[in-house]
Amino acid sequence: MASGILLVVLNIAIFTLSFPGLAAESEVASLRQNHLPAQRDVYRPPPPPTFLSELNLRAADISVDDPEPLPMLRYHSNDLISLASLTKLMTALVVIENKPNWSSAVTIKEADQRGGAKPRIFPGEKITIRDLWHLMLVSSDNDATVALVYGLNLEEQGFVKLMNEHALKLGLTSTHFVEPTGLSPENVSTAREFAVIARHALSQKIITDELSLTNVNIKVDGEERRIFSSDQQFKNFRNAEQDGWIYVAGKTGHVDEAGYNVAILSRNNQGAEILAVILGSPTSEERLRATDRLIKWAFGELSK
């Protein structure tokens, strides 16, 4: 009788220990660790700055590389806006894709003249591809941009086709170009899409080296000429302690239909980088104010 009762108790104990719901806590923890996927933090951008309504701009895209691009602010970032001379960043990407002979010389033609600024080169003058590159990116020279395209032995419309194909390769369906300088208001994109172009262009040292210059000497017909940057107001941001951020590289642009635009890469003392695309400010001063405040806000959010 006693042995029978002992056998029943033993069977109950074995059954209880084998029941999954009553497994030891350490075993449950081990089971979860081995079979459940690890949870990942979901990135959430910060709320827009309270001062955003005080800024004069039509659209903005602010992002940080961490290490992949993460959006911090998107303000009307899908609105289609004329790019103006921001176009030249795409032009630069297509130029280097075509592997130019930097030392080859071209003769400036009447057809190269597009205006939009004080002329720096004139028909009949000879200049190297390298110095046309300086003129396009340092001084945002439109005549030099067209001469550079022809210096690659490409027709202008063939070059523009390459620009649009490059945009499509980047997945940019709202971006469209009709010429390489930015003078046409029909060169259009959105702040969000142009941030992709800017990120690609500003990752190329051969481009950022030019955009970081305040001036450079070129040779035209064998004689030296000094040219100056068209983006000097942003290049004054050299001290993060004093200015809040450091200018790394960037490009500005303006046509009446667009307003004043900028795409700029900035850095703080900790090495973090913010890419800002600001489109449609009514003046160059308002563009500078909006860019400065948004970049400072973005770095402030990163430090939280």
C-alpha positions as CSV (number, residue, x, y, z in Angstrom):
1,M,0.0,0.0,0.0
2,A,2.7,2.5,1.0
3,S,4.8,1.6,-2.0
4,G,1.8,2.2,-4.2
5,I,1.2,5.7,-2.8
6,L,5.0,6.5,-3.2
7,L,4.8,5.4,-6.9
8,V,1.8,7.7,-7.5
9,V,3.6,10.7,-5.9
10,L,6.7,10.1,-7.9
11,N,4.8,10.0,-11.2
12,I,3.0,13.3,-10.3
13,A,6.4,14.9,-9.6
14,I,7.9,13.7,-12.9
15,F,4.8,14.9,-14.8
16,T,4.9,18.3,-13.1
17,L,8.6,18.9,-13.9
18,S,8.1,17.9,-17.5
19,F,5.3,20.4,-18.0
20,P,6.6,23.4,-20.2
21,G,4.6,26.0,-18.3
22,L,6.3,25.1,-15.1
23,A,9.9,24.9,-16.4
24,A,12.6,26.5,-14.3
25,E,13.0,30.3,-14.8
26,S,16.5,29.9,-16.0
27,E,15.3,27.5,-18.7
28,V,12.6,29.9,-19.8
29,A,15.1,32.8,-20.0
30,S,17.5,30.6,-22.0
31,L,14.6,29.6,-24.3
32,R,13.7,33.3,-24.9
33,Q,17.3,34.2,-25.5
34,N,17.9,31.5,-28.0
35,H,14.7,31.6,-29.9
36,L,13.2,35.2,-29.8
37,P,14.6,37.8,-32.1
38,A,16.5,40.7,-30.4
39,Q,14.6,43.9,-30.2
40,R,16.0,46.9,-32.1
41,D,15.6,50.5,-31.3
42,V,13.4,52.3,-33.8
43,Y,14.9,55.7,-34.9
44,R,12.5,58.6,-34.3
45,P,13.4,62.1,-35.6
46,P,13.2,64.9,-33.1
47,P,10.1,67.2,-33.1
48,P,10.5,70.2,-35.4
49,P,12.1,73.3,-33.8
50,T,9.7,75.7,-32.3
51,F,11.3,78.6,-34.3
52,L,10.6,76.9,-37.7
53,S,7.7,79.3,-38.5
54,E,10.1,82.3,-38.0
55,L,12.3,81.2,-40.9
56,N,11.9,82.3,-44.5
57,L,12.2,79.3,-46.6
58,R,10.1,77.1,-48.9
59,A,11.6,73.7,-48.0
60,A,14.2,72.0,-46.0
61,D,15.8,68.6,-45.4
62,I,18.2,68.1,-42.5
63,S,19.9,64.8,-41.9
64,V,22.7,63.2,-40.0
65,D,25.0,60.3,-41.0
66,D,24.9,57.7,-38.2
67,P,26.4,55.9,-40.1
68,E,23.5,55.7,-42.6
69,P,21.6,58.9,-43.4
70,L,18.9,59.6,-40.8
71,P,16.3,62.4,-41.2
72,M,16.2,65.0,-38.5
73,L,13.8,67.5,-40.2
74,R,11.7,67.3,-43.3
75,Y,9.8,70.5,-44.1
76,H,7.8,70.6,-47.3
77,S,10.6,68.3,-48.5
78,N,8.6,66.8,-51.3
79,D,7.7,70.1,-52.9
80,L,9.1,70.6,-56.4
81,I,11.4,73.6,-56.5
82,S,13.9,75.0,-59.1
83,L,17.5,74.2,-58.1
84,A,19.4,77.1,-59.6
85,S,23.2,76.5,-59.4
86,L,22.8,73.5,-57.0
87,T,22.4,71.8,-60.4
88,K,26.2,72.0,-60.7
89,L,26.6,69.3,-58.1
90,M,25.0,66.8,-60.4
91,T,27.0,68.3,-63.3
92,A,30.1,67.6,-61.3
93,L,29.1,64.0,-60.7
94,V,28.6,63.4,-64.4
95,V,31.8,65.1,-65.3
96,I,34.0,62.9,-63.1
97,E,32.0,59.8,-64.4
98,N,33.3,60.7,-67.8
99,K,37.0,60.6,-66.7
100,P,38.1,64.0,-68.1
101,N,41.7,64.6,-69.3
102,W,42.3,67.5,-66.8
103,S,45.3,68.9,-68.6
104,S,43.7,69.1,-72.1
105,A,43.0,72.6,-73.3
106,V,39.8,73.9,-74.9
107,T,39.1,77.1,-76.8
108,I,36.1,79.1,-75.5
109,K,33.4,79.6,-78.1
110,E,30.5,82.0,-78.5
111,A,28.1,79.1,-77.8
112,D,29.6,78.7,-74.4
113,Q,28.4,82.1,-73.2
114,R,25.3,81.9,-70.9
115,G,25.6,84.9,-68.7
116,G,24.0,85.0,-65.3
117,A,27.1,86.6,-63.8
118,K,30.1,88.8,-64.6
119,P,32.0,86.9,-67.4
120,R,35.4,85.6,-66.4
121,I,36.4,83.9,-69.7
122,F,35.8,85.0,-73.3
123,P,35.5,83.5,-76.8
124,G,38.9,82.7,-78.3
125,E,40.6,82.2,-75.0
126,K,42.3,78.9,-74.2
127,I,42.0,77.2,-70.8
128,T,42.4,73.7,-69.4
129,I,39.7,71.3,-68.3
130,R,41.1,71.6,-64.8
131,D,40.7,75.4,-64.7
132,L,37.2,75.1,-66.1
133,W,36.5,72.7,-63.2
134,H,37.8,75.4,-60.8
135,L,35.6,78.0,-62.4
136,M,32.5,75.9,-62.3
137,L,32.8,74.8,-58.6
138,V,34.6,77.7,-56.9
139,S,33.0,80.6,-58.8
140,S,29.9,78.9,-60.1
141,D,30.7,80.1,-63.6
142,N,28.0,79.2,-66.1
143,D,30.1,79.8,-69.2
144,A,32.9,77.5,-67.8
145,T,30.3,74.9,-67.1
146,V,29.1,74.7,-70.7
147,A,32.7,74.8,-72.0
148,L,33.6,71.9,-69.7
149,V,30.7,69.8,-71.0
150,Y,31.9,70.4,-74.6
151,G,35.4,69.8,-73.5
152,L,34.4,66.2,-72.7
153,N,33.4,65.8,-76.4
154,L,29.8,65.6,-75.5
155,E,26.8,67.6,-76.8
156,E,24.9,69.5,-74.2
157,Q,21.7,67.5,-74.6
158,G,23.6,64.3,-74.4
159,F,25.2,65.4,-71.2
160,V,21.8,66.4,-69.8
161,K,20.5,62.9,-70.6
162,L,23.4,61.5,-68.5
163,M,22.4,63.8,-65.6
164,N,18.8,62.6,-65.7
165,E,19.9,58.9,-66.0
166,H,22.2,59.4,-63.0
167,A,19.2,60.8,-61.0
168,L,17.1,57.8,-61.9
169,K,19.9,55.4,-60.8
170,L,19.7,57.1,-57.4
171,G,16.0,56.4,-57.3
172,L,15.1,60.1,-57.8
173,T,11.8,60.3,-59.7
174,S,10.9,64.0,-59.0
175,T,14.3,65.4,-60.1
176,H,14.7,66.6,-63.7
177,F,17.4,68.6,-65.6
178,V,17.2,70.5,-68.9
179,E,20.7,72.1,-68.9
180,P,23.9,71.8,-66.8
181,T,24.3,75.3,-65.3
182,G,21.1,75.9,-63.2
183,L,20.1,79.0,-65.1
184,S,16.9,77.3,-66.3
185,P,14.0,77.2,-63.7
186,E,13.1,73.9,-65.3
187,N,15.9,72.2,-63.5
188,V,13.9,71.0,-60.5
189,S,14.0,68.6,-57.5
190,T,12.8,68.4,-54.0
191,A,14.7,69.1,-50.8
192,R,14.5,65.4,-49.9
193,E,15.7,64.1,-53.3
194,F,18.4,66.8,-53.7
195,A,19.8,65.7,-50.3
196,V,20.6,62.4,-52.0
197,I,22.5,64.1,-54.8
198,A,24.3,66.4,-52.4
199,R,25.4,63.5,-50.2
200,H,26.8,61.7,-53.2
201,A,28.6,64.8,-54.5
202,L,30.0,65.8,-51.2
203,S,31.4,62.4,-50.6
204,Q,33.8,62.9,-53.5
205,K,37.0,64.5,-52.4
206,I,37.7,65.9,-55.9
207,I,34.4,67.9,-55.5
208,T,34.7,68.9,-51.8
209,D,38.3,70.1,-52.4
210,E,37.0,72.7,-54.8
211,L,34.0,73.7,-52.8
212,S,36.2,74.3,-49.7
213,L,38.3,76.9,-51.5
214,T,37.9,80.7,-51.0
215,N,39.9,81.5,-54.1
216,V,42.2,79.9,-56.6
217,N,44.5,80.9,-59.4
218,I,43.7,79.7,-63.0
219,K,45.5,80.2,-66.3
220,V,43.8,81.6,-69.3
221,D,45.9,82.0,-72.5
222,G,48.9,81.3,-70.3
223,E,48.2,84.2,-67.9
224,E,47.2,83.8,-64.3
225,R,43.8,85.1,-63.1
226,R,42.5,84.8,-59.5
227,I,38.9,83.7,-59.0
228,F,36.9,83.9,-55.8
229,S,34.3,81.7,-54.2
230,S,30.6,82.5,-54.8
231,D,29.8,80.9,-51.4
232,Q,32.0,83.0,-49.1
233,Q,29.3,83.8,-46.5
234,F,29.1,80.1,-45.5
235,K,32.9,79.6,-45.6
236,N,33.3,82.0,-42.7
237,F,32.0,79.2,-40.3
238,R,35.4,77.9,-39.4
239,N,35.3,77.6,-35.6
240,A,32.8,75.3,-33.9
241,E,33.3,76.8,-30.5
242,Q,32.7,80.3,-31.8
243,D,30.2,79.7,-34.6
244,G,28.4,76.6,-33.5
245,W,29.5,74.5,-36.4
246,I,32.2,74.2,-39.1
247,Y,31.7,74.5,-42.9
248,V,32.9,71.4,-44.7
249,A,31.6,71.9,-48.2
250,G,28.6,73.2,-50.0
251,K,26.9,74.9,-52.9
252,T,24.6,77.8,-53.2
253,G,22.3,78.8,-56.0
254,H,19.8,81.5,-57.0
255,V,17.3,82.2,-59.8
256,D,14.2,84.3,-59.3
257,E,11.9,81.3,-59.7
258,A,13.8,79.4,-57.0
259,G,14.8,82.0,-54.5
260,Y,18.1,81.4,-52.6
261,N,19.1,77.8,-52.2
262,V,22.0,76.0,-50.4
263,A,23.1,72.4,-49.9
264,I,25.8,72.3,-47.2
265,L,27.7,69.8,-45.2
266,S,28.7,70.9,-41.6
267,R,30.6,69.3,-38.8
268,N,30.9,69.8,-35.0
269,N,34.0,69.3,-32.8
270,Q,33.0,65.7,-32.0
271,G,33.1,64.9,-35.8
272,A,29.3,64.5,-36.3
273,E,28.2,65.7,-39.7
274,I,24.9,67.4,-40.6
275,L,23.7,67.8,-44.2
276,A,21.3,70.7,-44.8
277,V,19.4,71.4,-47.9
278,I,17.5,74.7,-47.7
279,L,15.4,75.8,-50.7
280,G,13.5,79.0,-51.5
281,S,14.7,81.7,-49.1
282,P,13.8,85.2,-50.3
283,T,17.3,86.7,-49.8
284,S,20.8,85.4,-49.3
285,E,20.7,86.8,-45.7
286,E,17.5,84.9,-44.9
287,R,19.1,81.8,-46.4
288,L,22.1,82.2,-44.1
289,R,20.0,82.8,-41.1
290,A,17.8,79.8,-41.7
291,T,20.7,77.5,-42.4
292,D,22.7,78.6,-39.4
293,R,19.7,78.2,-37.0
294,L,18.7,74.8,-38.3
295,I,22.2,73.4,-38.3
296,K,22.7,74.6,-34.7
297,W,19.4,73.1,-33.7
298,A,20.3,69.8,-35.3
299,F,23.7,69.6,-33.5
300,G,21.9,70.5,-30.3
301,E,19.5,67.6,-30.7
302,L,22.3,65.2,-31.3
303,S,23.9,66.2,-28.0
304,K,20.8,65.3,-26.0
